[in-house]
Structures are given as C-alpha cells and as structure tokens.
C-alpha cells in the first residue's frame, strides 16, 4: 500500500487564553498540526488522530527530501489504509507541552522572556482536548466523524466523548485505560525521578545552562520501553542472546537486550525534551474521568453520544485488556453502541503501533461502517437538494 | 512465636586464593556469618540459608541493644519456627562482594592499598557457593541437611545441588528461577545504568571522592521495588490514593505510591553500596546453569542427589511460577524426589519474605520430614553403638 507521500506541517496561533485544569491560564499558544485527505463539502468526514507520549502531529507521510521521516501511524493512515485518506480528512495535532512544535517548555514564556522550562503549566488530557476543539473550531469542523488514539491518545479520544459529546460521532480507543494503576504511576514516577535528580536538570532550566539531563531522560526511556514490550516478545526477540561469545564480567554490554535498550535510551535522549517527558507522564497519571463521579466510570460516560470501538492486546501488560474491558462494561451499562476487539498479539503495548492483520481489519471494517453512514447521509442530502 | 534473641556475627578469614568464574583470583577474603542453634555431634543438622540481593548473613534474631535489628527471615528461622533452631544448626553467610561485612568493593584491595571499588571482580552465584563450601569445610560440615534460599538465594541453593551434589541432602528453592528472562535482565540493566551514569559514581571510586551515587542507587532501588510487588498488591495497598486532597499540578508527591517508592529509594540509598548493587545484579543476570548444557536444564541437574522443595507464588511476576515449574520439570525428567508448592498469595515476589500460613506450613512440614530422617539415623547410630 502506498503512503500519503510528502506532507507539510501547519501551525495555528490562538490568542484567546486557555484556562487549564490546574487553574493556570495559558495566555496564548500555537498548535502545530498536519492534515491528510480532503475535507468534504459538508465537513462530515474529519477524523482527529491523537498522539501518545513520544509522538506528534506527524501521523502519516513523510517530509520533503526526508524519506525516512515517516509518520508514526503511517501503517494505519493513508490512501487505502484502515483509516483511508481517500475518504477521510485526517488531522494530527501536536499537544500543548510537547517538544515537537506546539507551545511547550522549550518556548519563550511571554511573561518572562525566557523559556518556560519546568514552569510550563502541568496540562491534562482534558486541557489537550479543549485545545484540540479550538483547532476544530478554526477548521470549521463541528463534529468529527471519529476521534482516534492509542494509549495516551486513546485517553484523549475517550475524553472527547465526555467533554464534547455532540462533536464526536465515533470514538476509537486502542490499548488504553480509564486510569493508570498504582504500578503504572510507579513506573512514571521512577522515570520522573531519574530526570529530576539528574544534576543537568537544573530545576528544568537546563536550556540556560547549555545542557540537557540526558542521563535521566535515557534511564526514563529505558524504563518506559520495558513496559511497552511484552515479556514473551522480549524473550522471543532477545532472550538471553549475548552480544559476544561469552560473559564479559564487567558493566559493558553482555546481552543483546542491554544493547537494544541502551540504544533506545540514547536515541530518545537526543531528540526528546525532558520537561515534556515530565509533563506528559503527569497527564497520564492524572487521567481519571471517573474521579469526579466517585469512581463510577459509567456515570462519567453517561452523557456520551458517540459509538465506540475499543481494541486491546492480550500481551499488553501496561494497559492490559482488563483495563479496556472496564471501559466496555461502563459503556454497556449506559447502553452505548460499541465494538470491542481483544487481539491476541505478542507485541505487548507496542502492538497498537504495529501491523497485525486482525487488528488492522477491525479498524478498517469500523471505518467502512462510518464511511457508509457518511455516504448514505450525503445521498440523502443530494436527493433532498434535487 | 519467640525470636532466637540476641545474635552475634562472626567472621572467618581465608588466605587460600579463590579462583573465580571470570578467571580472576581473589587472593584472600573474609566471610561474615551468623549461626543459630547447635550443631549436633555427627554434624548432620546444619542448614545453610543463602541471601538475596539486599540482605545479608543476618537471617534471624537481633543485635544486642538494637531491638529493631531483626534478621531478614526471622519469621522463618528461630525456635519453633518453620526452620526450627531448636532442631537445626542454621548458618547465614554474607556473600562476597556484599557491603555488609564479607570482602567487597568497599574493602581495601591488598594489591593497591585502595578500596576495590568497581575493580572488585564480578562474582557469580557459583563463586559464592564455592566460598560457602569453604566456610562449611572450616566448620567441619561435610553435608548440609539443607541449603535454602529465596530469589537469588534460591539460585545459590540450586547451584549447591549441582556443584556439591553429595554435600546437600535437601535443596529448598523459593520464588526463584533457573535463569533470568530478557525482561529481568532489562530491569537490572536500567538500574545499573542509573548508577553508572550518576556523576557521583566516578567509575566506582566514589569512596575517594567522599560521595556516593545516591541518585542512581535510589532510582535503581525504585525500579527493583516495583518488580518485587504485584500489580494487585500495589492496587490494594495504594491504588490511586492521593497524599493530599487534590492533584498538586507539580512534580512533588501526588500519589501515595510515589511517596512510598521514593521513601524506599531514599532509605536504600543511605545504607547500600552502589558497587555491590552492580555486582549482585550481574550475578543474577549470569546465573544460567543450563548454559553449559546447550540450554538443557535437565542435563544440568543430572548429577544432583538432593531432594527438593520448590515454592512459587502466583502473583510473583519477577520470577513467576512458570519459572519454578521449569526446574520442577527438569527434576522430574531426572526422577528426582521433589515437592512443589505454588502458593496463591497476593504479595508478588516479596511473598517469599512474608508470612503466609500455607507457605510457612509447607516449609515447616518439609523440615519435619528432614528432622525425622535425622533422628531416625541418629537412633540407628545409637543402636549400633549400644
């Protein structure tokens, strides 16, 4: 299947202040986004794709002259792909606090003239959704045909269904959870502690010191990466394979898994911003829509109007199928229309980014249903107009 | 049940060099150990208890004037306890490379006159067992009634059954594994990386700089601690409970689990030595007795003569029951006598240190069987002598 090809990011500035869940106010901000496909005349074919921890607005396609700059969900989004850009107008938007273009800790705080650093306000999934809604306003999209995301992106999709029930026709939540467990929070906090206690962190103002807390960020990423893979998958891919022929009896690389993880950590620490890492893990920890309803997720979802697709993966131990089933059960209690697919895949949490024909077919079929409704409605409109 | 009471550590110096698995030679060394109970006349009632990552020779009882200095397995070892010191002569020995008394990185390298630091040779489970065997020689114990340990301690017990088959009558392996998985190694390596990249590590020579790599050690311990607890147990104990009444929207403590983990990390980083942490995690990673037999664990265990008790815990995801079953299957293929108990306990890997009446009863019953044989044999000897 072909990719969408060369894409160009756009940006939109918002000068109306954004009130945040924390009580802080973001005076003004810029959102960077990409779009693929064409918005139809009645603006009913728009799909918003929300990104997870280390991704961005760059969902599909690649940048001019950079053939390796493929978007993070290029296997899912493109011409003829499960989310078919020949049919749908797809928007990828970079979230506030990110290090990939939208206003974040690396940008200048207009109040001080210096980078925000760690003083960038802690943002939540709900804050992101409100900012995304403003972008939709500017693009003239009243209702999305679908909002879709995996992991933290799935939380945003779920949040859309609650915060803007009439603006989302379908909600696709993949490998996600209605809230983090104590163990999830624990892993996030260790990662944060690695960053916060790195002497190069300088209370988040490392930009001014010409350094980055690379060691902390590297360890944070290594911890995260372990939780993205399944035990089985790691055993299959690496097992106890040695890099050399025998044990080295030192603290260099003995096992292939060490080499792989250190490489992942090194790579990540070279392109990702530590303050962004802190912010995004906090957004993960804080997400808990049932909290305002005494822990009753069904009550939190009572005002939703969307139809839902939920997908989980059997070997995902970060956000296990059980967590998706909690959402399913809460939706069933509300008599919502939903499809739930539990995919028997070996790749752990990462499975949501990978090709699996059953997974891809489930999403494809779901979008075909959405497309069918859009075309039927268009047919009705045409008949009325005739 | 009463504790063994006040105990006193002893030490024994060995001037005969110890050849290590790495090829290095430890010129001379000291082992610190404790004993509880009385060695019988024919020296058939000795039990060796092997310690895991962060423990020591101080298995039971407490030190004079320090009522809180209770040994790490005081619930298991003592008068009337499952390993009954009214019957057995129990030895706890601190392993080489430790920071609790036996020769380790903090001690002076006789070749340089400076602390070993990171130059202390990487030691293996097998090296520890050989050192323990020399201690047994000095104590005049030819055969242990049992060698017992949990986790890394269980690896030592298993290793005894292979390295000294005629010197161990019973082998008790609790919450252990025949080898670490890729995921186990990954967690160990991230912990090591946190220490190795701490600027206060100074290539392991931090003693000379008057600092310790506290931040790295703290993160290492936090990572480890997450793997010791079960997801369920963490959910039960902490869930998403907040420290205060609402989210703080900063990087301080929001959740109780954060507070708990940071406290564990802080405490550990104040008493544990970073070089020892590195050494012991390497010993864990390297343990793989089947490796010399093309991965055939049954072949590795073919020359064992002991009887075995294996215990695992259902919610232990560090060394899951499946890992104990691998040992069981390999022993069954060798027609060895064994008992295997899979305890349905909620406490994850830590369960091996905690009271659970089914677990304690299994161990107690097993030691009663051992004791029965010892007394029958003693009766036989007495009759012969009469």
HADDOCK unambig.tbl for C-alpha pairs under 7 A between the chains (distance, minus, plus):
assign (segid A and resid 22 and name CA) (segid B and resid 249 and name CA) 6.16 0.50 0.50
assign (segid A and resid 122 and name CA) (segid B and resid 249 and name CA) 5.55 0.50 0.50
assign (segid A and resid 122 and name CA) (segid B and resid 250 and name CA) 6.67 0.50 0.50
assign (segid A and resid 181 and name CA) (segid B and resid 235 and name CA) 6.59 0.50 0.50
assign (segid A and resid 181 and name CA) (segid B and resid 239 and name CA) 6.45 0.50 0.50
assign (segid A and resid 181 and name CA) (segid B and resid 240 and name CA) 6.82 0.50 0.50
assign (segid A and resid 182 and name CA) (segid B and resid 234 and name CA) 5.90 0.50 0.50
assign (segid A and resid 182 and name CA) (segid B and resid 235 and name CA) 5.53 0.50 0.50
assign (segid A and resid 182 and name CA) (segid B and resid 238 and name CA) 6.44 0.50 0.50
assign (segid A and resid 182 and name CA) (segid B and resid 239 and name CA) 5.04 0.50 0.50
assign (segid A and resid 182 and name CA) (segid B and resid 240 and name CA) 5.92 0.50 0.50
assign (segid A and resid 182 and name CA) (segid B and resid 257 and name CA) 6.35 0.50 0.50
assign (segid A and resid 183 and name CA) (segid B and resid 231 and name CA) 5.82 0.50 0.50
assign (segid A and resid 183 and name CA) (segid B and resid 234 and name CA) 6.51 0.50 0.50
assign (segid A and resid 186 and name CA) (segid B and resid 257 and name CA) 6.42 0.50 0.50
assign (segid A and resid 186 and name CA) (segid B and resid 258 and name CA) 6.23 0.50 0.50
assign (segid A and resid 189 and name CA) (segid B and resid 258 and name CA) 6.37 0.50 0.50
assign (segid A and resid 190 and name CA) (segid B and resid 219 and name CA) 6.26 0.50 0.50
assign (segid A and resid 190 and name CA) (segid B and resid 222 and name CA) 6.36 0.50 0.50
assign (segid A and resid 190 and name CA) (segid B and resid 223 and name CA) 6.75 0.50 0.50
assign (segid A and resid 194 and name CA) (segid B and resid 219 and name CA) 6.26 0.50 0.50
assign (segid A and resid 197 and name CA) (segid B and resid 215 and name CA) 6.27 0.50 0.50
assign (segid A and resid 215 and name CA) (segid B and resid 197 and name CA) 6.25 0.50 0.50
assign (segid A and resid 219 and name CA) (segid B and resid 190 and name CA) 6.27 0.50 0.50
assign (segid A and resid 219 and name CA) (segid B and resid 193 and name CA) 6.99 0.50 0.50
assign (segid A and resid 219 and name CA) (segid B and resid 194 and name CA) 6.26 0.50 0.50
assign (segid A and resid 222 and name CA) (segid B and resid 190 and name CA) 6.36 0.50 0.50
assign (segid A and resid 223 and name CA) (segid B and resid 190 and name CA) 6.74 0.50 0.50
assign (segid A and resid 231 and name CA) (segid B and resid 183 and name CA) 5.83 0.50 0.50
assign (segid A and resid 234 and name CA) (segid B and resid 182 and name CA) 5.90 0.50 0.50
assign (segid A and resid 234 and name CA) (segid B and resid 183 and name CA) 6.53 0.50 0.50
assign (segid A and resid 235 and name CA) (segid B and resid 181 and name CA) 6.58 0.50 0.50
assign (segid A and resid 235 and name CA) (segid B and resid 182 and name CA) 5.53 0.50 0.50
assign (segid A and resid 238 and name CA) (segid B and resid 182 and name CA) 6.45 0.50 0.50
assign (segid A and resid 239 and name CA) (segid B and resid 181 and name CA) 6.47 0.50 0.50
assign (segid A and resid 239 and name CA) (segid B and resid 182 and name CA) 5.06 0.50 0.50
assign (segid A and resid 240 and name CA) (segid B and resid 181 and name CA) 6.83 0.50 0.50
assign (segid A and resid 240 and name CA) (segid B and resid 182 and name CA) 5.93 0.50 0.50
assign (segid A and resid 249 and name CA) (segid B and resid 22 and name CA) 6.15 0.50 0.50
assign (segid A and resid 249 and name CA) (segid B and resid 122 and name CA) 5.55 0.50 0.50
assign (segid A and resid 250 and name CA) (segid B and resid 122 and name CA) 6.68 0.50 0.50
assign (segid A and resid 257 and name CA) (segid B and resid 182 and name CA) 6.36 0.50 0.50
assign (segid A and resid 257 and name CA) (segid B and resid 186 and name CA) 6.42 0.50 0.50
assign (segid A and resid 258 and name CA) (segid B and resid 186 and name CA) 6.23 0.50 0.50
assign (segid A and resid 258 and name CA) (segid B and resid 189 and name CA) 6.38 0.50 0.50
